[in-house]
Amino acid sequence: MSNSSRCSHCWVVKDKAEFYKRAASTTGVQNTCKECSNTYARKWSKANPGDRTRRAREYNYANREAVRIYAAKYHKDNYNSQRRGQTNDDHQ
Ligand SMILES: [Zn+2]
């Protein structure tokens, strides 16, 4: 097994350390070198200013706060209903 791989983008033969790992690939690395991957990622995010990643992160952040509040409220309600349940004669 070779320690180098050719980038399918710039066609330069580089050490495998210059490629991001990909277990699913037969060579164990991606077929595009890190440099080209980074260039592509930069180009892509420039071409897509409202990109999914950023929006997802913003959504998750906002959502996490809402989830936290909801979870706290749910826990409180649930706790109270459990306590109420304990006061009922549910063993009859
Ligand atoms: Zn390359």
PDB file of the backbone (N, CA, C, O) and the ligand in Angstrom, with CONECT records:
HET     ZN  A 101       1
ATOM      1  N   MET A   1       0.850  -1.209   0.000  1.00  0.00           N
ATOM      2  CA  MET A   1       0.000   0.000   0.000  1.00  0.00           C
ATOM      3  C   MET A   1       0.883   1.255   0.000  1.00  0.00           C
ATOM      4  O   MET A   1       1.808   1.376   0.803  1.00  0.00           O
ATOM      5  N   SER A   2       0.591   2.147  -0.879  1.00  0.00           N
ATOM      6  CA  SER A   2       1.405   3.356  -1.026  1.00  0.00           C
ATOM      7  C   SER A   2       1.134   4.360   0.097  1.00  0.00           C
ATOM      8  O   SER A   2       0.037   4.422   0.652  1.00  0.00           O
ATOM      9  N   ASN A   3       2.156   5.131   0.409  1.00  0.00           N
ATOM     10  CA  ASN A   3       2.026   6.149   1.445  1.00  0.00           C
ATOM     11  C   ASN A   3       1.640   7.496   0.857  1.00  0.00           C
ATOM     12  O   ASN A   3       1.445   8.479   1.572  1.00  0.00           O
ATOM     13  N   SER A   4       1.533   7.514  -0.477  1.00  0.00           N
ATOM     14  CA  SER A   4       1.151   8.759  -1.122  1.00  0.00           C
ATOM     15  C   SER A   4      -0.086   8.531  -1.984  1.00  0.00           C
ATOM     16  O   SER A   4      -0.418   7.398  -2.334  1.00  0.00           O
ATOM     17  N   SER A   5      -0.740   9.595  -2.308  1.00  0.00           N
ATOM     18  CA  SER A   5      -1.950   9.513  -3.101  1.00  0.00           C
ATOM     19  C   SER A   5      -2.014  10.718  -4.033  1.00  0.00           C
ATOM     20  O   SER A   5      -1.488  11.786  -3.719  1.00  0.00           O
ATOM     21  N   ARG A   6      -2.660  10.540  -5.175  1.00  0.00           N
ATOM     22  CA  ARG A   6      -2.770  11.663  -6.095  1.00  0.00           C
ATOM     23  C   ARG A   6      -4.103  12.368  -5.898  1.00  0.00           C
ATOM     24  O   ARG A   6      -5.161  11.739  -5.871  1.00  0.00           O
ATOM     25  N   CYS A   7      -4.029  13.670  -5.762  1.00  0.00           N
ATOM     26  CA  CYS A   7      -5.226  14.483  -5.604  1.00  0.00           C
ATOM     27  C   CYS A   7      -5.999  14.491  -6.919  1.00  0.00           C
ATOM     28  O   CYS A   7      -5.429  14.740  -7.981  1.00  0.00           O
ATOM     29  N   SER A   8      -7.280  14.220  -6.841  1.00  0.00           N
ATOM     30  CA  SER A   8      -8.107  14.181  -8.045  1.00  0.00           C
ATOM     31  C   SER A   8      -8.440  15.586  -8.530  1.00  0.00           C
ATOM     32  O   SER A   8      -9.000  15.766  -9.611  1.00  0.00           O
ATOM     33  N   HIS A   9      -8.085  16.588  -7.710  1.00  0.00           N
ATOM     34  CA  HIS A   9      -8.400  17.966  -8.073  1.00  0.00           C
ATOM     35  C   HIS A   9      -7.191  18.661  -8.710  1.00  0.00           C
ATOM     36  O   HIS A   9      -7.295  19.199  -9.812  1.00  0.00           O
ATOM     37  N   CYS A  10      -6.039  18.651  -8.015  1.00  0.00           N
ATOM     38  CA  CYS A  10      -4.846  19.331  -8.553  1.00  0.00           C
ATOM     39  C   CYS A  10      -3.883  18.331  -9.221  1.00  0.00           C
ATOM     40  O   CYS A  10      -2.886  18.742  -9.815  1.00  0.00           O
ATOM     41  N   TRP A  11      -4.172  17.033  -9.128  1.00  0.00           N
ATOM     42  CA  TRP A  11      -3.404  15.975  -9.771  1.00  0.00           C
ATOM     43  C   TRP A  11      -1.974  15.867  -9.262  1.00  0.00           C
ATOM     44  O   TRP A  11      -1.128  15.253  -9.912  1.00  0.00           O
ATOM     45  N   VAL A  12      -1.701  16.453  -8.114  1.00  0.00           N
ATOM     46  CA  VAL A  12      -0.362  16.380  -7.531  1.00  0.00           C
ATOM     47  C   VAL A  12      -0.309  15.149  -6.623  1.00  0.00           C
ATOM     48  O   VAL A  12      -1.213  14.920  -5.819  1.00  0.00           O
ATOM     49  N   VAL A  13       0.780  14.346  -6.763  1.00  0.00           N
ATOM     50  CA  VAL A  13       0.971  13.197  -5.872  1.00  0.00           C
ATOM     51  C   VAL A  13       1.528  13.716  -4.551  1.00  0.00           C
ATOM     52  O   VAL A  13       2.596  14.327  -4.514  1.00  0.00           O
ATOM     53  N   LYS A  14       0.800  13.468  -3.475  1.00  0.00           N
ATOM     54  CA  LYS A  14       1.191  13.986  -2.160  1.00  0.00           C
ATOM     55  C   LYS A  14       1.184  12.865  -1.135  1.00  0.00           C
ATOM     56  O   LYS A  14       0.565  11.820  -1.335  1.00  0.00           O
ATOM     57  N   ASP A  15       1.880  13.102  -0.039  1.00  0.00           N
ATOM     58  CA  ASP A  15       1.872  12.178   1.082  1.00  0.00           C
ATOM     59  C   ASP A  15       0.439  12.067   1.616  1.00  0.00           C
ATOM     60  O   ASP A  15      -0.328  13.028   1.571  1.00  0.00           O
ATOM     61  N   LYS A  16       0.100  10.893   2.114  1.00  0.00           N
ATOM     62  CA  LYS A  16      -1.275  10.695   2.608  1.00  0.00           C
ATOM     63  C   LYS A  16      -1.612  11.606   3.778  1.00  0.00           C
ATOM     64  O   LYS A  16      -2.784  11.855   4.060  1.00  0.00           O
ATOM     65  N   ALA A  17      -0.574  12.107   4.465  1.00  0.00           N
ATOM     66  CA  ALA A  17      -0.794  13.057   5.564  1.00  0.00           C
ATOM     67  C   ALA A  17      -1.409  14.353   5.039  1.00  0.00           C
ATOM     68  O   ALA A  17      -2.009  15.122   5.791  1.00  0.00           O
ATOM     69  N   GLU A  18      -1.247  14.580   3.729  1.00  0.00           N
ATOM     70  CA  GLU A  18      -1.794  15.793   3.101  1.00  0.00           C
ATOM     71  C   GLU A  18      -3.260  15.621   2.695  1.00  0.00           C
ATOM     72  O   GLU A  18      -3.863  16.504   2.087  1.00  0.00           O
ATOM     73  N   PHE A  19      -3.812  14.460   3.049  1.00  0.00           N
ATOM     74  CA  PHE A  19      -5.220  14.190   2.716  1.00  0.00           C
ATOM     75  C   PHE A  19      -5.998  13.946   4.002  1.00  0.00           C
ATOM     76  O   PHE A  19      -5.462  13.404   4.968  1.00  0.00           O
ATOM     77  N   TYR A  20      -7.247  14.343   4.007  1.00  0.00           N
ATOM     78  CA  TYR A  20      -8.099  14.032   5.151  1.00  0.00           C
ATOM     79  C   TYR A  20      -8.472  12.562   5.074  1.00  0.00           C
ATOM     80  O   TYR A  20      -8.662  12.017   3.987  1.00  0.00           O
ATOM     81  N   LYS A  21      -8.573  11.933   6.217  1.00  0.00           N
ATOM     82  CA  LYS A  21      -8.888  10.505   6.265  1.00  0.00           C
ATOM     83  C   LYS A  21     -10.342  10.246   5.911  1.00  0.00           C
ATOM     84  O   LYS A  21     -11.241  11.016   6.248  1.00  0.00           O
ATOM     85  N   ARG A  22     -10.538   9.128   5.214  1.00  0.00           N
ATOM     86  CA  ARG A  22     -11.908   8.688   4.945  1.00  0.00           C
ATOM     87  C   ARG A  22     -11.905   7.161   4.958  1.00  0.00           C
ATOM     88  O   ARG A  22     -11.439   6.517   4.019  1.00  0.00           O
ATOM     89  N   ALA A  23     -12.424   6.610   6.017  1.00  0.00           N
ATOM     90  CA  ALA A  23     -12.382   5.156   6.234  1.00  0.00           C
ATOM     91  C   ALA A  23     -13.095   4.400   5.115  1.00  0.00           C
ATOM     92  O   ALA A  23     -12.703   3.286   4.765  1.00  0.00           O
ATOM     93  N   ALA A  24     -14.148   5.012   4.550  1.00  0.00           N
ATOM     94  CA  ALA A  24     -14.939   4.332   3.520  1.00  0.00           C
ATOM     95  C   ALA A  24     -14.166   4.181   2.205  1.00  0.00           C
ATOM     96  O   ALA A  24     -14.512   3.340   1.374  1.00  0.00           O
ATOM     97  N   SER A  25     -13.142   4.978   2.021  1.00  0.00           N
ATOM     98  CA  SER A  25     -12.363   4.939   0.789  1.00  0.00           C
ATOM     99  C   SER A  25     -11.374   3.770   0.794  1.00  0.00           C
ATOM    100  O   SER A  25     -10.883   3.379   1.854  1.00  0.00           O
ATOM    101  N   THR A  26     -11.080   3.208  -0.387  1.00  0.00           N
ATOM    102  CA  THR A  26     -10.158   2.071  -0.485  1.00  0.00           C
ATOM    103  C   THR A  26      -8.743   2.482  -0.092  1.00  0.00           C
ATOM    104  O   THR A  26      -7.976   1.656   0.402  1.00  0.00           O
ATOM    105  N   THR A  27      -8.388   3.753  -0.305  1.00  0.00           N
ATOM    106  CA  THR A  27      -7.055   4.234   0.055  1.00  0.00           C
ATOM    107  C   THR A  27      -7.001   4.707   1.506  1.00  0.00           C
ATOM    108  O   THR A  27      -5.915   4.946   2.035  1.00  0.00           O
ATOM    109  N   GLY A  28      -8.150   4.844   2.151  1.00  0.00           N
ATOM    110  CA  GLY A  28      -8.211   5.298   3.537  1.00  0.00           C
ATOM    111  C   GLY A  28      -8.204   6.811   3.675  1.00  0.00           C
ATOM    112  O   GLY A  28      -8.343   7.341   4.778  1.00  0.00           O
ATOM    113  N   VAL A  29      -8.044   7.500   2.566  1.00  0.00           N
ATOM    114  CA  VAL A  29      -8.061   8.963   2.583  1.00  0.00           C
ATOM    115  C   VAL A  29      -9.005   9.477   1.494  1.00  0.00           C
ATOM    116  O   VAL A  29      -9.408   8.732   0.601  1.00  0.00           O
ATOM    117  N   GLN A  30      -9.341  10.732   1.585  1.00  0.00           N
ATOM    118  CA  GLN A  30     -10.157  11.359   0.553  1.00  0.00           C
ATOM    119  C   GLN A  30      -9.338  11.479  -0.727  1.00  0.00           C
ATOM    120  O   GLN A  30      -8.108  11.482  -0.678  1.00  0.00           O
ATOM    121  N   ASN A  31     -10.008  11.578  -1.867  1.00  0.00           N
ATOM    122  CA  ASN A  31      -9.243  11.686  -3.105  1.00  0.00           C
ATOM    123  C   ASN A  31      -8.910  13.126  -3.477  1.00  0.00           C
ATOM    124  O   ASN A  31      -8.333  13.385  -4.533  1.00  0.00           O
ATOM    125  N   THR A  32      -9.276  14.057  -2.607  1.00  0.00           N
ATOM    126  CA  THR A  32      -8.900  15.457  -2.797  1.00  0.00           C
ATOM    127  C   THR A  32      -8.010  15.864  -1.623  1.00  0.00           C
ATOM    128  O   THR A  32      -8.354  15.597  -0.471  1.00  0.00           O
ATOM    129  N   CYS A  33      -6.877  16.503  -1.895  1.00  0.00           N
ATOM    130  CA  CYS A  33      -5.941  16.866  -0.838  1.00  0.00           C
ATOM    131  C   CYS A  33      -6.531  17.930   0.088  1.00  0.00           C
ATOM    132  O   CYS A  33      -7.511  18.593  -0.251  1.00  0.00           O
ATOM    133  N   LYS A  34      -5.920  18.078   1.259  1.00  0.00           N
ATOM    134  CA  LYS A  34      -6.409  19.042   2.251  1.00  0.00           C
ATOM    135  C   LYS A  34      -6.475  20.443   1.675  1.00  0.00           C
ATOM    136  O   LYS A  34      -7.432  21.187   1.896  1.00  0.00           O
ATOM    137  N   GLU A  35      -5.415  20.789   0.918  1.00  0.00           N
ATOM    138  CA  GLU A  35      -5.338  22.131   0.348  1.00  0.00           C
ATOM    139  C   GLU A  35      -6.535  22.383  -0.570  1.00  0.00           C
ATOM    140  O   GLU A  35      -7.200  23.414  -0.475  1.00  0.00           O
ATOM    141  N   CYS A  36      -6.795  21.420  -1.462  1.00  0.00           N
ATOM    142  CA  CYS A  36      -7.919  21.576  -2.389  1.00  0.00           C
ATOM    143  C   CYS A  36      -9.256  21.524  -1.646  1.00  0.00           C
ATOM    144  O   CYS A  36     -10.189  22.251  -1.987  1.00  0.00           O
ATOM    145  N   SER A  37      -9.343  20.665  -0.632  1.00  0.00           N
ATOM    146  CA  SER A  37     -10.565  20.570   0.163  1.00  0.00           C
ATOM    147  C   SER A  37     -10.866  21.899   0.827  1.00  0.00           C
ATOM    148  O   SER A  37     -12.006  22.363   0.835  1.00  0.00           O
ATOM    149  N   ASN A  38      -9.811  22.514   1.393  1.00  0.00           N
ATOM    150  CA  ASN A  38      -9.975  23.797   2.067  1.00  0.00           C
ATOM    151  C   ASN A  38     -10.351  24.893   1.081  1.00  0.00           C
ATOM    152  O   ASN A  38     -11.211  25.726   1.366  1.00  0.00           O
ATOM    153  N   THR A  39      -9.697  24.887  -0.095  1.00  0.00           N
ATOM    154  CA  THR A  39      -9.997  25.876  -1.122  1.00  0.00           C
ATOM    155  C   THR A  39     -11.452  25.731  -1.557  1.00  0.00           C
ATOM    156  O   THR A  39     -12.172  26.717  -1.719  1.00  0.00           O
ATOM    157  N   TYR A  40     -11.864  24.487  -1.740  1.00  0.00           N
ATOM    158  CA  TYR A  40     -13.238  24.221  -2.161  1.00  0.00           C
ATOM    159  C   TYR A  40     -14.223  24.693  -1.092  1.00  0.00           C
ATOM    160  O   TYR A  40     -15.240  25.314  -1.399  1.00  0.00           O
ATOM    161  N   ALA A  41     -13.905  24.388   0.166  1.00  0.00           N
ATOM    162  CA  ALA A  41     -14.783  24.770   1.279  1.00  0.00           C
ATOM    163  C   ALA A  41     -14.917  26.287   1.369  1.00  0.00           C
ATOM    164  O   ALA A  41     -16.002  26.825   1.590  1.00  0.00           O
ATOM    165  N   ARG A  42     -13.764  26.968   1.188  1.00  0.00           N
ATOM    166  CA  ARG A  42     -13.781  28.440   1.222  1.00  0.00           C
ATOM    167  C   ARG A  42     -14.625  28.998   0.084  1.00  0.00           C
ATOM    168  O   ARG A  42     -15.460  29.880   0.287  1.00  0.00           O
ATOM    169  N   LYS A  43     -14.393  28.472  -1.118  1.00  0.00           N
ATOM    170  CA  LYS A  43     -15.161  28.916  -2.294  1.00  0.00           C
ATOM    171  C   LYS A  43     -16.637  28.676  -2.079  1.00  0.00           C
ATOM    172  O   LYS A  43     -17.474  29.524  -2.389  1.00  0.00           O
ATOM    173  N   TRP A  44     -16.945  27.508  -1.542  1.00  0.00           N
ATOM    174  CA  TRP A  44     -18.332  27.135  -1.360  1.00  0.00           C
ATOM    175  C   TRP A  44     -19.023  28.054  -0.368  1.00  0.00           C
ATOM    176  O   TRP A  44     -20.145  28.501  -0.606  1.00  0.00           O
ATOM    177  N   SER A  45     -18.346  28.341   0.758  1.00  0.00           N
ATOM    178  CA  SER A  45     -18.979  29.191   1.767  1.00  0.00           C
ATOM    179  C   SER A  45     -19.096  30.634   1.281  1.00  0.00           C
ATOM    180  O   SER A  45     -19.994  31.370   1.692  1.00  0.00           O
ATOM    181  N   LYS A  46     -18.154  31.034   0.381  1.00  0.00           N
ATOM    182  CA  LYS A  46     -18.210  32.373  -0.207  1.00  0.00           C
ATOM    183  C   LYS A  46     -19.391  32.467  -1.176  1.00  0.00           C
ATOM    184  O   LYS A  46     -20.094  33.475  -1.233  1.00  0.00           O
ATOM    185  N   ALA A  47     -19.586  31.387  -1.934  1.00  0.00           N
ATOM    186  CA  ALA A  47     -20.675  31.337  -2.907  1.00  0.00           C
ATOM    187  C   ALA A  47     -22.023  31.136  -2.231  1.00  0.00           C
ATOM    188  O   ALA A  47     -23.071  31.419  -2.810  1.00  0.00           O
ATOM    189  N   ASN A  48     -21.981  30.640  -0.985  1.00  0.00           N
ATOM    190  CA  ASN A  48     -23.212  30.383  -0.233  1.00  0.00           C
ATOM    191  C   ASN A  48     -23.154  31.108   1.105  1.00  0.00           C
ATOM    192  O   ASN A  48     -22.940  30.479   2.141  1.00  0.00           O
ATOM    193  N   PRO A  49     -23.346  32.437   1.093  1.00  0.00           N
ATOM    194  CA  PRO A  49     -23.183  33.209   2.326  1.00  0.00           C
ATOM    195  C   PRO A  49     -24.146  32.769   3.437  1.00  0.00           C
ATOM    196  O   PRO A  49     -23.789  32.776   4.615  1.00  0.00           O
ATOM    197  N   GLY A  50     -25.342  32.395   3.059  1.00  0.00           N
ATOM    198  CA  GLY A  50     -26.298  31.923   4.065  1.00  0.00           C
ATOM    199  C   GLY A  50     -26.252  30.406   4.131  1.00  0.00           C
ATOM    200  O   GLY A  50     -27.287  29.739   4.101  1.00  0.00           O
ATOM    201  N   ASP A  51     -25.044  29.868   4.222  1.00  0.00           N
ATOM    202  CA  ASP A  51     -24.883  28.417   4.104  1.00  0.00           C
ATOM    203  C   ASP A  51     -25.560  27.646   5.235  1.00  0.00           C
ATOM    204  O   ASP A  51     -25.803  28.169   6.323  1.00  0.00           O
ATOM    205  N   ARG A  52     -25.847  26.413   4.939  1.00  0.00           N
ATOM    206  CA  ARG A  52     -26.584  25.546   5.847  1.00  0.00           C
ATOM    207  C   ARG A  52     -25.896  25.409   7.197  1.00  0.00           C
ATOM    208  O   ARG A  52     -26.543  25.435   8.244  1.00  0.00           O
ATOM    209  N   THR A  53     -24.568  25.262   7.158  1.00  0.00           N
ATOM    210  CA  THR A  53     -23.817  25.030   8.394  1.00  0.00           C
ATOM    211  C   THR A  53     -24.029  26.163   9.382  1.00  0.00           C
ATOM    212  O   THR A  53     -24.315  25.944  10.559  1.00  0.00           O
ATOM    213  N   ARG A  54     -23.877  27.399   8.865  1.00  0.00           N
ATOM    214  CA  ARG A  54     -24.004  28.548   9.752  1.00  0.00           C
ATOM    215  C   ARG A  54     -25.446  28.672  10.247  1.00  0.00           C
ATOM    216  O   ARG A  54     -25.696  28.912  11.428  1.00  0.00           O
ATOM    217  N   ARG A  55     -26.377  28.504   9.322  1.00  0.00           N
ATOM    218  CA  ARG A  55     -27.784  28.615   9.716  1.00  0.00           C
ATOM    219  C   ARG A  55     -28.163  27.523  10.703  1.00  0.00           C
ATOM    220  O   ARG A  55     -28.920  27.760  11.645  1.00  0.00           O
ATOM    221  N   ALA A  56     -27.633  26.331  10.482  1.00  0.00           N
ATOM    222  CA  ALA A  56     -27.915  25.217  11.394  1.00  0.00           C
ATOM    223  C   ALA A  56     -27.376  25.523  12.776  1.00  0.00           C
ATOM    224  O   ALA A  56     -28.015  25.235  13.788  1.00  0.00           O
ATOM    225  N   ARG A  57     -26.173  26.120  12.802  1.00  0.00           N
ATOM    226  CA  ARG A  57     -25.550  26.448  14.079  1.00  0.00           C
ATOM    227  C   ARG A  57     -26.379  27.510  14.803  1.00  0.00           C
ATOM    228  O   ARG A  57     -26.617  27.414  16.007  1.00  0.00           O
ATOM    229  N   GLU A  58     -26.812  28.519  14.052  1.00  0.00           N
ATOM    230  CA  GLU A  58     -27.635  29.580  14.642  1.00  0.00           C
ATOM    231  C   GLU A  58     -28.956  29.010  15.130  1.00  0.00           C
ATOM    232  O   GLU A  58     -29.437  29.357  16.209  1.00  0.00           O
ATOM    233  N   TYR A  59     -29.535  28.135  14.325  1.00  0.00           N
ATOM    234  CA  TYR A  59     -30.801  27.514  14.702  1.00  0.00           C
ATOM    235  C   TYR A  59     -30.621  26.692  15.968  1.00  0.00           C
ATOM    236  O   TYR A  59     -31.422  26.783  16.898  1.00  0.00           O
ATOM    237  N   ASN A  60     -29.562  25.888  15.997  1.00  0.00           N
ATOM    238  CA  ASN A  60     -29.301  25.042  17.156  1.00  0.00           C
ATOM    239  C   ASN A  60     -29.105  25.888  18.404  1.00  0.00           C
ATOM    240  O   ASN A  60     -29.581  25.537  19.484  1.00  0.00           O
ATOM    241  N   TYR A  61     -28.403  27.002  18.249  1.00  0.00           N
ATOM    242  CA  TYR A  61     -28.143  27.871  19.391  1.00  0.00           C
ATOM    243  C   TYR A  61     -29.454  28.422  19.936  1.00  0.00           C
ATOM    244  O   TYR A  61     -29.711  28.365  21.138  1.00  0.00           O
ATOM    245  N   ALA A  62     -30.281  28.957  19.038  1.00  0.00           N
ATOM    246  CA  ALA A  62     -31.564  29.525  19.436  1.00  0.00           C
ATOM    247  C   ALA A  62     -32.469  28.427  19.981  1.00  0.00           C
ATOM    248  O   ALA A  62     -33.179  28.602  20.971  1.00  0.00           O
ATOM    249  N   ASN A  63     -32.416  27.303  19.304  1.00  0.00           N
ATOM    250  CA  ASN A  63     -33.271  26.194  19.673  1.00  0.00           C
ATOM    251  C   ASN A  63     -32.868  25.604  21.017  1.00  0.00           C
ATOM    252  O   ASN A  63     -33.711  25.214  21.824  1.00  0.00           O
ATOM    253  N   ARG A  64     -31.549  25.549  21.238  1.00  0.00           N
ATOM    254  CA  ARG A  64     -31.047  24.986  22.483  1.00  0.00           C
ATOM    255  C   ARG A  64     -31.574  25.765  23.682  1.00  0.00           C
ATOM    256  O   ARG A  64     -31.919  25.198  24.719  1.00  0.00           O
ATOM    257  N   GLU A  65     -31.625  27.078  23.506  1.00  0.00           N
ATOM    258  CA  GLU A  65     -32.127  27.935  24.575  1.00  0.00           C
ATOM    259  C   GLU A  65     -33.612  27.635  24.813  1.00  0.00           C
ATOM    260  O   GLU A  65     -34.057  27.517  25.955  1.00  0.00           O
ATOM    261  N   ALA A  66     -34.365  27.516  23.723  1.00  0.00           N
ATOM    262  CA  ALA A  66     -35.792  27.217  23.819  1.00  0.00           C
ATOM    263  C   ALA A  66     -36.004  25.836  24.421  1.00  0.00           C
ATOM    264  O   ALA A  66     -36.895  25.635  25.246  1.00  0.00           O
ATOM    265  N   VAL A  67     -35.178  24.894  24.001  1.00  0.00           N
ATOM    266  CA  VAL A  67     -35.277  23.526  24.520  1.00  0.00           C
ATOM    267  C   VAL A  67     -34.978  23.505  26.012  1.00  0.00           C
ATOM    268  O   VAL A  67     -35.630  22.804  26.785  1.00  0.00           O
ATOM    269  N   ARG A  68     -33.972  24.295  26.399  1.00  0.00           N
ATOM    270  CA  ARG A  68     -33.578  24.360  27.807  1.00  0.00           C
ATOM    271  C   ARG A  68     -34.734  24.872  28.668  1.00  0.00           C
ATOM    272  O   ARG A  68     -35.029  24.327  29.731  1.00  0.00           O
ATOM    273  N   ILE A  69     -35.387  25.947  28.173  1.00  0.00           N
ATOM    274  CA  ILE A  69     -36.510  26.532  28.896  1.00  0.00           C
ATOM    275  C   ILE A  69     -37.670  25.535  28.947  1.00  0.00           C
ATOM    276  O   ILE A  69     -38.307  25.339  29.982  1.00  0.00           O
ATOM    277  N   TYR A  70     -37.920  24.914  27.795  1.00  0.00           N
ATOM    278  CA  TYR A  70     -38.998  23.939  27.716  1.00  0.00           C
ATOM    279  C   TYR A  70     -38.724  22.767  28.656  1.00  0.00           C
ATOM    280  O   TYR A  70     -39.619  22.310  29.367  1.00  0.00           O
ATOM    281  N   ALA A  71     -37.484  22.284  28.654  1.00  0.00           N
ATOM    282  CA  ALA A  71     -37.109  21.142  29.486  1.00  0.00           C
ATOM    283  C   ALA A  71     -37.267  21.477  30.959  1.00  0.00           C
ATOM    284  O   ALA A  71     -37.726  20.648  31.745  1.00  0.00           O
ATOM    285  N   ALA A  72     -36.883  22.699  31.337  1.00  0.00           N
ATOM    286  CA  ALA A  72     -36.996  23.132  32.727  1.00  0.00           C
ATOM    287  C   ALA A  72     -38.462  23.193  33.135  1.00  0.00           C
ATOM    288  O   ALA A  72     -38.836  22.770  34.228  1.00  0.00           O
ATOM    289  N   LYS A  73     -39.289  23.730  32.232  1.00  0.00           N
ATOM    290  CA  LYS A  73     -40.716  23.850  32.487  1.00  0.00           C
ATOM    291  C   LYS A  73     -41.345  22.456  32.570  1.00  0.00           C
ATOM    292  O   LYS A  73     -42.156  22.170  33.451  1.00  0.00           O
ATOM    293  N   TYR A  74     -40.942  21.597  31.621  1.00  0.00           N
ATOM    294  CA  TYR A  74     -41.482  20.242  31.579  1.00  0.00           C
ATOM    295  C   TYR A  74     -41.127  19.499  32.862  1.00  0.00           C
ATOM    296  O   TYR A  74     -41.964  18.831  33.471  1.00  0.00           O
ATOM    297  N   HIS A  75     -39.871  19.634  33.250  1.00  0.00           N
ATOM    298  CA  HIS A  75     -39.399  18.952  34.457  1.00  0.00           C
ATOM    299  C   HIS A  75     -40.213  19.399  35.668  1.00  0.00           C
ATOM    300  O   HIS A  75     -40.609  18.589  36.506  1.00  0.00           O
ATOM    301  N   LYS A  76     -40.455  20.725  35.738  1.00  0.00           N
ATOM    302  CA  LYS A  76     -41.200  21.293  36.854  1.00  0.00           C
ATOM    303  C   LYS A  76     -42.624  20.742  36.876  1.00  0.00           C
ATOM    304  O   LYS A  76     -43.120  20.294  37.910  1.00  0.00           O
ATOM    305  N   ASP A  77     -43.287  20.789  35.679  1.00  0.00           N
ATOM    306  CA  ASP A  77     -44.659  20.292  35.578  1.00  0.00           C
ATOM    307  C   ASP A  77     -44.711  18.812  35.926  1.00  0.00           C
ATOM    308  O   ASP A  77     -45.583  18.350  36.662  1.00  0.00           O
ATOM    309  N   ASN A  78     -43.738  18.081  35.365  1.00  0.00           N
ATOM    310  CA  ASN A  78     -43.704  16.639  35.540  1.00  0.00           C
ATOM    311  C   ASN A  78     -43.477  16.285  36.999  1.00  0.00           C
ATOM    312  O   ASN A  78     -44.091  15.367  37.542  1.00  0.00           O
ATOM    313  N   TYR A  79     -42.587  17.030  37.611  1.00  0.00           N
ATOM    314  CA  TYR A  79     -42.257  16.812  39.015  1.00  0.00           C
ATOM    315  C   TYR A  79     -43.494  17.043  39.870  1.00  0.00           C
ATOM    316  O   TYR A  79     -43.799  16.254  40.765  1.00  0.00           O
ATOM    317  N   ASN A  80     -44.214  18.150  39.582  1.00  0.00           N
ATOM    318  CA  ASN A  80     -45.407  18.476  40.338  1.00  0.00           C
ATOM    319  C   ASN A  80     -46.491  17.419  40.163  1.00  0.00           C
ATOM    320  O   ASN A  80     -47.163  17.044  41.123  1.00  0.00           O
ATOM    321  N   SER A  81     -46.658  16.938  38.919  1.00  0.00           N
ATOM    322  CA  SER A  81     -47.690  15.938  38.669  1.00  0.00           C
ATOM    323  C   SER A  81     -47.331  14.616  39.340  1.00  0.00           C
ATOM    324  O   SER A  81     -48.208  13.877  39.786  1.00  0.00           O
ATOM    325  N   GLN A  82     -46.028  14.327  39.407  1.00  0.00           N
ATOM    326  CA  GLN A  82     -45.603  13.109  40.093  1.00  0.00           C
ATOM    327  C   GLN A  82     -45.913  13.210  41.581  1.00  0.00           C
ATOM    328  O   GLN A  82     -46.360  12.249  42.207  1.00  0.00           O
ATOM    329  N   ARG A  83     -45.667  14.389  42.130  1.00  0.00           N
ATOM    330  CA  ARG A  83     -45.936  14.605  43.551  1.00  0.00           C
ATOM    331  C   ARG A  83     -47.432  14.500  43.816  1.00  0.00           C
ATOM    332  O   ARG A  83     -47.870  13.936  44.818  1.00  0.00           O
ATOM    333  N   ARG A  84     -48.217  15.071  42.867  1.00  0.00           N
ATOM    334  CA  ARG A  84     -49.671  14.982  43.012  1.00  0.00           C
ATOM    335  C   ARG A  84     -50.096  13.511  42.952  1.00  0.00           C
ATOM    336  O   ARG A  84     -50.970  13.066  43.697  1.00  0.00           O
ATOM    337  N   GLY A  85     -49.457  12.780  42.052  1.00  0.00           N
ATOM    338  CA  GLY A  85     -49.750  11.363  41.881  1.00  0.00           C
ATOM    339  C   GLY A  85     -49.499  10.586  43.162  1.00  0.00           C
ATOM    340  O   GLY A  85     -50.229   9.653  43.496  1.00  0.00           O
ATOM    341  N   GLN A  86     -48.463  10.986  43.864  1.00  0.00           N
ATOM    342  CA  GLN A  86     -48.117  10.275  45.098  1.00  0.00           C
ATOM    343  C   GLN A  86     -49.140  10.505  46.201  1.00  0.00           C
ATOM    344  O   GLN A  86     -49.324   9.678  47.094  1.00  0.00           O
ATOM    345  N   THR A  87     -49.816  11.683  46.107  1.00  0.00           N
ATOM    346  CA  THR A  87     -50.805  11.976  47.142  1.00  0.00           C
ATOM    347  C   THR A  87     -52.130  11.255  46.886  1.00  0.00           C
ATOM    348  O   THR A  87     -52.967  11.131  47.779  1.00  0.00           O
ATOM    349  N   ASN A  88     -52.306  10.774  45.628  1.00  0.00           N
ATOM    350  CA  ASN A  88     -53.529  10.024  45.311  1.00  0.00           C
ATOM    351  C   ASN A  88     -53.450   8.614  45.895  1.00  0.00           C
ATOM    352  O   ASN A  88     -52.369   8.059  46.093  1.00  0.00           O
ATOM    353  N   ASP A  89     -54.613   8.063  46.159  1.00  0.00           N
ATOM    354  CA  ASP A  89     -54.637   6.682  46.647  1.00  0.00           C
ATOM    355  C   ASP A  89     -54.638   5.724  45.457  1.00  0.00           C
ATOM    356  O   ASP A  89     -55.616   5.018  45.211  1.00  0.00           O
ATOM    357  N   ASP A  90     -53.519   5.713  44.721  1.00  0.00           N
ATOM    358  CA  ASP A  90     -53.465   4.928  43.487  1.00  0.00           C
ATOM    359  C   ASP A  90     -53.193   3.442  43.770  1.00  0.00           C
ATOM    360  O   ASP A  90     -53.160   2.636  42.841  1.00  0.00           O
ATOM    361  N   HIS A  91     -53.004   3.086  45.012  1.00  0.00           N
ATOM    362  CA  HIS A  91     -52.758   1.669  45.329  1.00  0.00           C
ATOM    363  C   HIS A  91     -54.056   0.907  45.559  1.00  0.00           C
ATOM    364  O   HIS A  91     -54.054  -0.298  45.809  1.00  0.00           O
ATOM    365  N   GLN A  92     -55.172   1.641  45.470  1.00  0.00           N
ATOM    366  CA  GLN A  92     -56.456   0.961  45.674  1.00  0.00           C
ATOM    367  C   GLN A  92     -56.983   0.339  44.395  1.00  0.00           C
ATOM    368  O   GLN A  92     -58.053  -0.270  44.400  1.00  0.00           O
TER     369      GLN A  92
HETATM  370 ZN    ZN A 101      -5.121  18.946  -4.494  1.00  0.00          ZN2+
END
